[in-house]
Amino acid sequence: MPKNKTHSGTKKRIKVTGSGKLRREQAGRRHLLEKKASKMTRRLEGTEAVSDNDNKRMRRLLGR
């Protein structure tokens, strides 16, 4: 049986913490920032935990 491959798109977007939780960047911080309020772009800083509904699917894509 061949090895399972990690999903390349997912491994670039999802980071696994030391305790095994999944973190992701928030959407809306890449482009067209001039028209967005500074308050909104500050709110979108940093990472957020992957939702419980997506957790199982993301782990499968990461080969965990």
Order of alpha helices (4+ residues) and beta strands (2+ residues): alpha-beta-beta-alpha-beta-alpha
